[in-house]
Amino acid sequence: MTGPFRWNFDKREQLGSWIEDVADFHPPHPEDLESLRTISARILAMSDGASLAFIGRSPENFYDYLSGCLDGVGEAPPLTLVPFSMRWIGEGEAAAIPAHKFEGLKAALASRGLDPAAIAAGKRPVALVDMIAYGGTMEALIKVLHRMAGESGTDWTAVQRRLKIIGLRVRTKNSPNTWRWQQHQRWLDLIPDTVIKNISAPPGFIFLIANSEEKVTRSFHYGRWDSEAAGAEPPDEAQRRAMALAAWLYDLGHTREERHRLSRLIAACPEMKQAATRALVSRLRRG
């Protein structure tokens, strides 16, 4: 698989002794864990059975927690963590990315299921999940996918109809004057049929996972798109703490008690009227 290496927390033999005796590791604060759990339930409910593609490094905690929760659950939505870092669209935008860079980025996205032809023909829609402040990263990703579709001759209309966007946002007061990111994006004419939904969360929690928390995966930015490096580099101490947290979240999600907690939260969502959501809750309760 192209892109940055990431350890598989379902296969502990990959980890060796990296997560043993990690200095300064602490499990999440109970309030942060509850935010993670509640938002995870809403992501699953809003996705309505779609495959979940967590974009970049910010949503790592959701990916690891839900990987544990859904492991072995029949017909659960597939999860993938997509390496992508491109917040700024400069002159020429995605069309200006040099071919040798774009080939590496395309390969990394396609290997995680974000190949336009696969999206268009897939059994499930694909929900793109990310923290959204002003929409720059999502704009960049959509324009990259649009270029990929054009280069491969894939019908873009068929692709964008199979996409959903679930944006994680800082919670603010709800009023007629509330700033909503999707109301200020000129690029949304590329995805007129894409369903866009938002989930609000406490500012402190969003800042923690998007900015201050250490990450397992190295950033896959422009400078690394054409890198030929492969395999795992020895993790530094910050990565080891992030790995210990990822393993802790995966193990928590894998417990029967946690699956029941998650199922109750999903069942309380308005989307429980959806057949796919009801079926997932039932399978989590059995698991």
KEBA-951182 format. One record per residue (C-alpha): x, y, z. Coordinates in pm, 1 decimal. Layout:
BEGIN
+----------+----------+----------+
!        X !        Y !        Z !
+----------+----------+----------+
!        X !        Y !        Z !
...
+----------+----------+----------+
This chain:
BEGIN
+----------+----------+----------+
!        X !        Y !        Z !
+----------+----------+----------+
!      0.0 !      0.0 !      0.0 !
!    134.7 !    341.5 !    -94.3 !
!    139.1 !    639.6 !    138.9 !
!    267.8 !    654.8 !    495.7 !
!    295.9 !    332.5 !    693.6 !
!     54.1 !    281.0 !    981.8 !
!     54.5 !     -2.5 !   1230.9 !
!   -248.5 !   -232.6 !   1240.5 !
!   -379.7 !   -244.6 !   1596.6 !
!   -572.7 !   -560.3 !   1522.3 !
!   -237.6 !   -733.7 !   1465.5 !
!    -38.8 !   -674.9 !   1780.6 !
!    253.7 !   -876.7 !   1650.4 !
!    327.6 !   -575.5 !   1427.2 !
!    380.4 !   -358.2 !   1732.3 !
!    648.9 !   -557.2 !   1906.5 !
!    740.9 !   -371.9 !   2223.0 !
!    663.1 !    -23.5 !   2089.7 !
!    359.3 !     29.6 !   2315.5 !
!    508.5 !   -126.8 !   2628.1 !
!    604.7 !    108.5 !   2911.5 !
!    533.3 !    423.7 !   2712.4 !
!    634.9 !    729.2 !   2912.4 !
!    363.8 !    983.1 !   2994.7 !
!     78.3 !    786.6 !   2839.9 !
!   -262.4 !    846.8 !   2996.6 !
!   -602.3 !    723.3 !   2875.9 !
!   -842.5 !    994.8 !   2755.7 !
!  -1014.0 !   1218.4 !   3006.4 !
!  -1369.1 !   1086.8 !   3069.2 !
!  -1527.8 !   1396.3 !   2910.8 !
!  -1314.4 !   1359.6 !   2596.4 !
!  -1392.6 !    989.2 !   2578.4 !
!  -1764.4 !   1061.9 !   2601.6 !
!  -1733.5 !   1317.6 !   2320.7 !
!  -1549.1 !   1062.1 !   2108.6 !
!  -1813.8 !    797.5 !   2178.1 !
!  -2109.0 !   1030.0 !   2110.6 !
!  -1964.2 !   1171.2 !   1788.7 !
!  -1875.6 !    819.7 !   1668.9 !
!  -2239.2 !    718.2 !   1715.6 !
!  -2357.3 !   1016.9 !   1515.5 !
!  -2105.7 !    947.2 !   1237.0 !
!  -2239.3 !    594.2 !   1203.1 !
!  -2599.6 !    710.8 !   1215.6 !
!  -2550.4 !    986.8 !    958.8 !
!  -2350.6 !    766.0 !    723.2 !
!  -2656.8 !    540.5 !    667.8 !
!  -2449.6 !    233.3 !    587.4 !
!  -2187.1 !    410.0 !    373.8 !
!  -1820.5 !    316.8 !    383.6 !
!  -1636.1 !    558.6 !    612.4 !
!  -1324.0 !    734.5 !    485.8 !
!  -1155.9 !    935.5 !    763.8 !
!   -950.8 !   1208.0 !    596.0 !
!   -601.9 !   1295.7 !    715.2 !
!   -469.0 !   1253.6 !   1066.5 !
!   -720.1 !   1449.4 !   1273.8 !
!   -986.2 !   1172.2 !   1284.1 !
!   -740.3 !    897.2 !   1389.3 !
!   -909.4 !    845.4 !   1726.3 !
!  -1247.1 !    781.1 !   1563.5 !
!  -1091.5 !    534.8 !   1321.9 !
!   -915.5 !    335.3 !   1596.5 !
!  -1212.3 !    334.4 !   1832.5 !
!  -1460.2 !    231.0 !   1562.6 !
!  -1219.3 !    -27.3 !   1422.6 !
!  -1241.9 !   -200.8 !   1759.3 !
!  -1618.1 !   -155.2 !   1788.2 !
!  -1690.9 !   -293.6 !   1441.3 !
!  -1431.2 !   -569.8 !   1425.6 !
!  -1615.2 !   -894.9 !   1359.7 !
!  -1956.5 !   -725.9 !   1334.0 !
!  -2124.5 !   -870.9 !   1027.1 !
!  -2183.8 !   -634.6 !    734.2 !
!  -2046.2 !   -339.1 !    929.5 !
!  -1946.1 !    -40.9 !    714.5 !
!  -1582.9 !    -60.4 !    598.7 !
!  -1345.6 !    191.3 !    757.5 !
!  -1035.1 !    345.3 !    610.5 !
!   -792.7 !    617.0 !    720.0 !
!   -700.3 !    821.5 !    413.9 !
!   -360.7 !    994.5 !    403.4 !
!   -418.5 !   1345.0 !    273.1 !
!   -283.3 !   1685.8 !    368.0 !
!   -355.3 !   1975.2 !    132.0 !
!   -528.9 !   2267.6 !    297.5 !
!   -438.7 !   2534.0 !     43.9 !
!   -550.6 !   2545.8 !   -317.0 !
!   -307.9 !   2776.4 !   -493.4 !
!   -291.1 !   2910.3 !   -846.7 !
!   -401.9 !   2642.7 !  -1088.3 !
!   -548.2 !   2441.9 !   -799.5 !
!   -546.8 !   2060.5 !   -826.3 !
!   -488.7 !   2080.6 !  -1201.1 !
!   -147.7 !   2239.3 !  -1137.1 !
!     -6.4 !   1950.9 !   -928.7 !
!    287.2 !   1808.4 !  -1130.7 !
!    225.4 !   1463.7 !  -1279.5 !
!    499.3 !   1290.5 !  -1078.4 !
!    349.2 !   1421.5 !   -754.5 !
!     -7.9 !   1351.8 !   -859.0 !
!     67.6 !    989.9 !   -947.4 !
!    185.3 !    921.8 !   -592.3 !
!   -117.0 !   1094.0 !   -441.6 !
!   -354.2 !    907.9 !   -674.9 !
!   -201.4 !    574.1 !   -581.9 !
!   -233.4 !    645.8 !   -209.5 !
!   -598.3 !    751.3 !   -239.2 !
!   -691.9 !    461.8 !   -466.8 !
!   -531.8 !    208.9 !   -233.7 !
!   -766.7 !    334.8 !     41.2 !
!  -1077.6 !    305.6 !   -174.4 !
!  -1091.5 !    662.8 !   -307.1 !
!  -1062.3 !    568.2 !   -671.2 !
!  -1336.5 !    746.6 !   -868.2 !
!  -1427.7 !    440.1 !  -1075.2 !
!  -1453.1 !    226.3 !   -760.9 !
!  -1665.6 !    490.6 !   -586.7 !
!  -1904.4 !    516.7 !   -881.4 !
!  -1950.0 !    139.8 !   -906.7 !
!  -1924.9 !     53.9 !   -537.3 !
!  -2182.5 !   -141.2 !   -339.3 !
!  -2194.6 !    134.9 !    -77.1 !
!  -2169.8 !    514.0 !    -94.7 !
!  -1855.3 !    665.4 !     57.7 !
!  -1875.4 !    912.6 !    347.7 !
!  -1578.8 !   1150.1 !    376.1 !
!  -1529.5 !   1236.0 !    743.9 !
!  -1304.3 !   1518.4 !    859.8 !
!  -1268.4 !   1815.6 !   1091.5 !
!  -1385.4 !   2121.5 !    899.4 !
!  -1295.3 !   2475.8 !    992.9 !
!  -1335.3 !   2664.9 !    664.4 !
!  -1355.4 !   2376.4 !    415.3 !
!  -1010.4 !   2405.9 !    256.3 !
!   -902.3 !   2043.8 !    294.6 !
!  -1235.9 !   1910.2 !    171.2 !
!  -1225.0 !   2146.2 !   -126.2 !
!   -877.4 !   2023.2 !   -213.6 !
!   -978.8 !   1656.9 !   -184.9 !
!  -1289.9 !   1699.0 !   -401.0 !
!  -1087.1 !   1878.5 !   -669.6 !
!   -822.1 !   1605.2 !   -659.1 !
!  -1092.6 !   1337.7 !   -702.0 !
!  -1242.3 !   1541.3 !   -986.9 !
!   -904.9 !   1549.4 !  -1164.0 !
!   -859.5 !   1175.4 !  -1104.7 !
!  -1200.0 !   1109.1 !  -1259.7 !
!  -1114.9 !   1321.9 !  -1561.0 !
!   -781.7 !   1147.9 !  -1618.2 !
!   -938.1 !    801.6 !  -1593.7 !
!  -1243.8 !    886.9 !  -1803.8 !
!  -1483.5 !    819.6 !  -1515.2 !
!  -1823.8 !    988.8 !  -1517.3 !
!  -1789.8 !   1252.0 !  -1243.4 !
!  -2165.9 !   1283.0 !  -1198.0 !
!  -2178.4 !    914.3 !  -1101.8 !
!  -1891.9 !    968.2 !   -854.7 !
!  -2029.1 !   1272.6 !   -673.1 !
!  -2370.8 !   1109.3 !   -639.1 !
!  -2205.7 !    831.9 !   -435.3 !
!  -2031.5 !   1068.8 !   -194.6 !
!  -2139.3 !   1199.4 !    143.8 !
!  -1952.7 !   1455.1 !    354.5 !
!  -1968.9 !   1445.1 !    734.0 !
!  -1800.1 !   1750.0 !    881.6 !
!  -1697.1 !   1769.9 !   1246.5 !
!  -1738.8 !   2127.8 !   1364.2 !
!  -1683.7 !   2336.4 !   1675.2 !
!  -2009.2 !   2373.6 !   1866.0 !
!  -2150.6 !   2726.6 !   1866.3 !
!  -2482.5 !   2888.1 !   1950.4 !
!  -2746.0 !   2789.2 !   1699.0 !
!  -2902.1 !   3100.5 !   1548.8 !
!  -3003.9 !   3238.1 !   1207.1 !
!  -2663.1 !   3409.7 !   1193.2 !
!  -2457.7 !   3097.1 !   1266.0 !
!  -2168.3 !   3061.9 !   1017.4 !
!  -2213.8 !   2738.5 !    821.0 !
!  -1910.3 !   2642.2 !    618.0 !
!  -2101.7 !   2486.6 !    327.1 !
!  -2286.0 !   2814.0 !    262.8 !
!  -1957.9 !   2986.7 !    175.0 !
!  -1801.7 !   2744.4 !    -76.4 !
!  -1796.2 !   2823.6 !   -446.9 !
!  -1666.2 !   2475.3 !   -530.7 !
!  -1981.1 !   2295.4 !   -419.2 !
!  -2111.7 !   2319.5 !   -775.3 !
!  -1878.8 !   2023.1 !   -838.8 !
!  -2085.9 !   1806.7 !   -603.9 !
!  -2450.0 !   1918.2 !   -641.5 !
!  -2588.6 !   1578.3 !   -539.7 !
!  -2348.0 !   1504.6 !   -252.7 !
!  -2516.4 !   1489.5 !     87.6 !
!  -2345.0 !   1717.2 !    342.2 !
!  -2404.1 !   1679.3 !    715.5 !
!  -2234.3 !   1833.6 !   1017.5 !
!  -2171.4 !   1719.9 !   1373.5 !
!  -2088.8 !   1974.6 !   1641.2 !
!  -1851.5 !   1905.1 !   1929.3 !
!  -1706.7 !   2097.1 !   2225.2 !
!  -1427.4 !   2336.4 !   2118.4 !
!  -1177.7 !   2182.0 !   2360.2 !
!  -1230.7 !   1834.5 !   2220.3 !
!  -1198.1 !   1950.9 !   1858.5 !
!   -877.6 !   2140.1 !   1942.3 !
!   -738.8 !   1832.3 !   2118.9 !
!   -779.1 !   1586.0 !   1834.9 !
!   -722.2 !   1829.4 !   1548.5 !
!   -426.6 !   2027.0 !   1682.2 !
!   -264.0 !   1926.7 !   2008.8 !
!   -284.4 !   1547.9 !   2021.5 !
!      5.1 !   1336.4 !   1897.6 !
!    -61.8 !   1116.9 !   1593.2 !
!     35.8 !    765.3 !   1491.1 !
!     61.5 !    840.9 !   1119.3 !
!    313.5 !   1076.6 !    968.5 !
!    164.4 !   1359.3 !    762.9 !
!    124.2 !   1280.6 !    391.5 !
!    185.6 !   1627.6 !    251.7 !
!    294.5 !   1751.2 !    -90.6 !
!    661.5 !   1685.0 !    -23.9 !
!    598.0 !   1313.7 !     34.4 !
!    356.9 !   1234.0 !   -249.5 !
!    634.8 !   1108.4 !   -475.8 !
!    845.3 !    948.2 !   -203.1 !
!    966.5 !    594.4 !   -270.8 !
!   1024.2 !    520.2 !     97.8 !
!    833.2 !    214.2 !    216.9 !
!    779.8 !     28.9 !    541.5 !
!    786.3 !    145.7 !    899.9 !
!   1041.9 !    378.4 !   1049.6 !
!   1106.5 !    337.6 !   1422.9 !
!    849.1 !    558.1 !   1600.9 !
!    963.9 !    847.7 !   1815.8 !
!    831.6 !    896.6 !   2168.9 !
!    539.0 !   1111.2 !   2054.6 !
!    434.3 !    843.1 !   1807.0 !
!    466.6 !    574.9 !   2071.6 !
!    224.7 !    766.9 !   2296.2 !
!    -14.7 !    799.0 !   2001.9 !
!     22.2 !    425.0 !   1932.7 !
!    -53.6 !    343.5 !   2295.4 !
!   -370.5 !    554.5 !   2275.3 !
!   -474.3 !    391.5 !   1946.4 !
!   -432.9 !     45.6 !   2098.3 !
!   -625.1 !    152.0 !   2410.4 !
!   -915.5 !    285.3 !   2201.4 !
!   -921.4 !    -21.9 !   1978.5 !
!   -929.2 !   -253.8 !   2282.0 !
!  -1204.1 !    -46.6 !   2446.6 !
!  -1416.8 !    -62.1 !   2132.7 !
!  -1367.1 !   -436.9 !   2110.8 !
!  -1542.6 !   -499.8 !   2442.4 !
!  -1905.0 !   -609.5 !   2458.5 !
!  -1986.3 !   -336.3 !   2709.9 !
!  -1855.3 !    -60.7 !   2481.5 !
!  -2042.2 !   -193.8 !   2180.4 !
!  -2361.1 !   -182.8 !   2384.8 !
!  -2288.6 !    177.5 !   2490.7 !
!  -2232.8 !    274.5 !   2128.5 !
!  -2548.4 !     96.6 !   2012.6 !
!  -2756.5 !    286.2 !   2268.6 !
!  -2618.8 !    619.4 !   2148.9 !
!  -2687.7 !    534.3 !   1784.8 !
!  -3041.6 !    423.4 !   1873.8 !
!  -3106.3 !    767.0 !   2027.0 !
!  -3025.7 !    944.2 !   1697.7 !
!  -3304.8 !   1058.9 !   1462.6 !
!  -3144.3 !    845.6 !   1189.3 !
!  -3261.9 !    532.4 !   1371.3 !
!  -3552.0 !    537.1 !   1124.2 !
!  -3306.3 !    427.1 !    852.4 !
!  -3298.7 !     53.3 !    786.0 !
!  -2917.2 !     41.2 !    768.7 !
!  -2886.7 !    218.2 !   1104.5 !
!  -3134.8 !    -13.3 !   1275.1 !
!  -2955.6 !   -316.9 !   1135.5 !
!  -2617.3 !   -191.8 !   1261.6 !
!  -2756.8 !   -132.0 !   1611.5 !
!  -2898.0 !   -482.1 !   1618.5 !
!  -2565.3 !   -635.5 !   1512.5 !
!  -2371.8 !   -431.3 !   1770.4 !
!  -2605.1 !   -550.1 !   2044.8 !
!  -2551.9 !   -910.0 !   1941.5 !
!  -2174.8 !   -858.1 !   1924.0 !
+----------+----------+----------+
